[in-house]
């Protein structure tokens, strides 16, 4: 039997619930790499972080109907674009600050929204 759109949205949020924690852990590892001056590792990890945030933005967009709260994908996209711009400029400090002060708090907020949305 085929799943309803709501069931698919719910499953997307369940996947996001697990993935957000992995993404937050990945960002913390990125911070460690920067502190340890492992620039190549940090740069490689950042590309995965950007892909992961991109995926979460898509999940946020596709699950609006079942979210118990607003996962503001426009704000996240704006932060993500700025992050990529800073990376392209080679500004490690600005990338670090953007992740720490803007993206990480928003991911934590999204984690709460997702958890509340999938809790019955």
Buried (B, 14 or more C-beta within 10 A) or exposed (E): EEEEEEEBBBEBBEBBBEBBEEBBEBBEBBBEBBEEEBEEBBBEBBEEBBEBBEBBBEBBEBBEEBBEEEBBBEBBBEBBEBBBEBBEEEEBEBBBEBBBEBBBEBBEBBBEBBBEBBEE
